[in-house]
Amino acid sequence: MDNGTMVILLPNTIALPMPADGHEYVVYDAQQPFAAAHAAAEVLVLWGNSATNLQSAVRDLPKVRLVQTLAAGPDQALAAGFAEHVTICSGRSLHDGPVAEHTLALVLYVMRAFAVFVAQQAQHTWDTAVGRAQTQPTTRGLYTLQGARVVILGYGSIAARLQPMLAALGADVIGMARSAGERFGYPVQALADMAQVLPQADVIISLLPHTPYTERIVNAAFWQQCAPHAVFVNAGRGKTVDEAALIVALREGRLRAAALDVTDTEPLPADDPLWDCPNLLITPHVAGGRPMGAEALVSAQVCALAQHQALRNVVRSGQ
């Protein structure tokens, strides 16, 4: 191999046509252990990797210096056990558009009571009760984003993409992050101030990552602070929600409706009580699933690594 040429391993779970930049790009099976021929790799790209494959990566790729996951959340890469000298970078920004779109769809589904219409269609029933409710002064605000107070928990690049969409539909958006300040040009409040913010919310959207601070942050005490007409959407991480408390809140009417794209255990077991919870929509972690601009990110990261320049989206810097 020529001096300065790196081997970059690309998963077979996504097509990544890479430029002819002098480096060697090798496609690997993301479900299987690595072969001896992969041992020279210095860059490993992750997308849809099995636990077996990740265990093999840690064990059988001794020269890897950079692990680039295409997932917005680096949880899997961080938990794999790569040596401390390995830098881990996330796929932040690759999923902003798709996740923002899916989140908005979930919000509109629960706010506009589409579950009622789906059930009516299955029964061949034409019932305009929901439509009539939208005309009443006391209930019309429950079915529209016009004038709604929307709280976004976890204000990163996805929230920054989503906020203008919500604002365009007339919503008043409050962003919340670990600390107060400004994110992407928008003011945000601190998560520690949720007790003051949640009672005002008509819609609560969680885009929170899973960290020790955020684990089960959406719990029974959380729902006690919310108005019973509020709706909740989680497109962040499932482990941020106490699902038993969510079920109780929905069954007891302390929350009007909810939609989850992520759950604590994935895939969600067939006997999990979430499936049968009233006023709850579940989508199987598909808000992202289509990283946009992945080729450009991988190419830029390889170039930066080769030229000893700063990498993007670093979540753990190699020692």
N, C-alpha and C positions, 0 to 999 in steps of 0.2 A: 504494500500500500504506500502511496506517495506521502511524503512528509506533509502534514497539515490537513490531510484528508480525513474526515471523520465518518464513522458509520452511524447512521441514524435509523432506528427501528420504528416502522410505521405499522399500526394495527390494521388487520384485514377487515375490521368492522366499519370502516369509513374510507371512501375514496379520497386520497390526498395526492393529486398530481403535483409533484414537486419540480422546481426548475433545475436545469443542468448547471449546478453551481460548483462542481468539482468534488462534491461530497457523495458518499454512497448511501443510497436510500434502500432499505431492505424491508419488505412487507413480512410480517410475522402473524401467526395464528394467535389471536388474543385469548383463546380458550385453552390452549395447550402449553405445556412447559417449553422453555427455550432450548434450542439445540446448541451443541458446542460451537457451531458456526456463527452463532450470535454473540459470542463472548467478547468480541472486539468492540462492540457498540459503546459509544460515548453518550448518545442521546436516545432516550426512550420516550416515545409518544404513547399516551394511554387513552383508550376510548372503549368502553364496554368490556374491560378485561375481567376474566374469571379470577376467583381467589387462588386457584391453582397456578394460573399464569403469573400473578403478582408474587406469590411465594417463590416461584422459580426466578423471577426477575431479581429479587433481593439476593438469592443464593447464587445464580448462574451468570450474572452480568457484572463482573468485578470492575470493569472500566467505565461504567456509566457515571457521568458527571452531572447530567441534567435529566430530570424526569418532567416532561411537559404533559400534564393532563389537559384534555380538551373539555373537561367538565368545569362548570362555573365554580362548583364547590370542590375543593381539593381533599375532602375527607378520606377517600379511598387511598389516594397516594400517600397522604400523611400517615395513615394507619398501617401501611404495608410493612414498614420496618426498614426502609432504606438507610444505609449508613450515613453518618452525620456529614460526610464530605459531599453528599449528593444534594444538589439544589433542586427544589421542587417548585414548579410554577403552575398556576391555575389557568383555566380557559376563560377567565373573566372577560367580558365584553362579547364573547362569541355567541352568547345566548340571549342577549338583551332584547332584541326584537321579538323572537318567538315566545320567550317567557312572558314578556309584557303583553303580547297579544292574547296568549292563553289565559293569563290572569284576568285581563279585562273581560274575556268571554265568560269566565267563571263568575265574576262579579255580576255581570248582566244576567246570567242564568238564574242566580239566586235572587237578585233584586226584582227581576221581572217575573218571578214565580213560574219559570218554564217547566218545573217539575209537575205542576198542576196540568199544564197543557199536554205534556208527554203522556201522563196518565189518562187524560180525557181522550186523546187520540187512540190509545190502546183500547178504550172502551167504546169508541165511536160516538163520543158525547160532545155536543156543542153547548158549552156553558160559559157565559160571559160574566160570571160573578167577579172574577179578578179584574176584568175591565171596568166593571161598575165601581169596584172598590177604589180604583185609581182616580175616580172623579170626586171622591168625598174629601172634604177639607182635612179631616182627621187622619186619613190614610194615604192620600195621594203622594205624600213625600216618601212613602216606603217603597215605591216602585220606580223611582227615577234617580239618576245621578245629578240632575239639575238641582242645585242648592244643597246637595248632600255633603256631609262632613266625612271625608275619607282619611283614615289614619294608616300610614304605611310604616310598618315595623321593619327596620333593616334598610338603610338608605344607601345602596350602592348604585352601580351603573344600570341595573335593571329597573330600579325605582326611578332613576332619572329619565329612563325611556318611557316609563308608564305614566309619570306625573302629567306631562302635557296631554296625553290621551284622555285622562280623567278630567283635566281642566277644560279641555275642548268640549266636554259633555256637561260642563257647568258645575263640576264638583269643586269643593274647597278642600285642598289636600294639605295634610300635616305630615311631614316626614319625621321619623324618629330613628336615632342611631345611638351607638354606645355613649357618645358624648355630644353635647350641643355644639352648634357651629354652622358651617356652610358646607354642603356637599353638591358638587356639580352645578354650582351657581344658585342652589336653593337653600334657604335656611332650614335647619332641622333642630328638633328638640331632643333632649336626652331620654333614653329609655327609662331611666330612674324616675322620670316625671310622668309615667303612664297613668298613675292614679288620678292626676289632674286632667289628662287628655281623654282617656277612654270613655268617661261618662258622656262626652260630647259626640262620640263617633256613631255614625249611621252605618259605615262600612269599615271593617278592619282587615287589612291585608298584611300578611306576614311574608316577608322575603328574607327572614333571618337565616344566617348560617347556623350550623350546629357547633357550639362551643360550650365549655363548662359554664359560662355565664348565661347562655341562652337555653340550656337544656331544661325542658319543662317550664319555661318561662310563661307559657300560656297554660294556666292551671285553674283550679277552682277559684282561687282568690282573684285571678284575672277576670273571670266571668262575672264575679260579684260586682266588679267595677263598671261593667258595661250596661248600656240600656237594653232592655229586652227586645226592642225592635231591630237591634243591630244584626248585621250579617258578617260572617267571617270567611276569609279565603286564605289558604296556606299554599304558597308555591315556593316556599323556602326549603326547610328541612323538617321531616316528620318528628324527629326527636325533640323539637322545640315545643311540642304540644303534648300535654297530658290528655291522652285520648279518652280515658275513662271519665275525666272531668268534662270533656267536650260532649260526650254522650249524655251525661247527666244534664248539662246545660240545655241541650236540644230537647231532651225528653220532658224536662220540667218547664220549658218555655222561657228560660232565662236568656235564650239566644234564638233569633227568628229562623235563621238558616245558615248553612255553612257549605263550603266546597273545599275539598282537599285534593291536591295533585301529588302530595307526598304523605307517607305514613311512617310510623315508627319502625314497623317491620315491613320489608319489601322483598318479594311480592307479599301483598296482604293475604294472610291465610283465609281459606274459604269459610272457616267457622268464626272469623273475627266479628264481634258485635257491631263494628262500624258499618258493615255491609247493610244491616237492617235498621240502622239508626234513622229516625224520621228527619225529614228536611235536610238531608245531607247528600251531596253529590261527590262521587269519588272518580277521579281520573288517574290512570296508572303511571304516574311520574312521566308524563309526556309533554309537559310544558316546554321543555328544551328539546333535547334529542336531535337537533339539527344544527350543529355549530356552524355559524356563518363566518367565513373568513379564516377558517382553520389553517388553510395552506399558507396564507400570508403570515399568520402568527408563527407557525413552525419555521418557515423560511427566515423570518426576522430573528427568531431566537437562535437558530443555527449560526447565522451570520454574526450575531452579537457574541456568541460563545467563542467562535473561531477568532474573532478580532479582540477578545478580552474586553468587551464593552458591557454596559449594564443590560441585564435581562428585564423583560416585562413580567408583571404579575407574579413576582417572587413572593411565595408564602413561607418558604424556609430556605434560608441561604446556606449553601454548603460551607463547611468549616475547612 
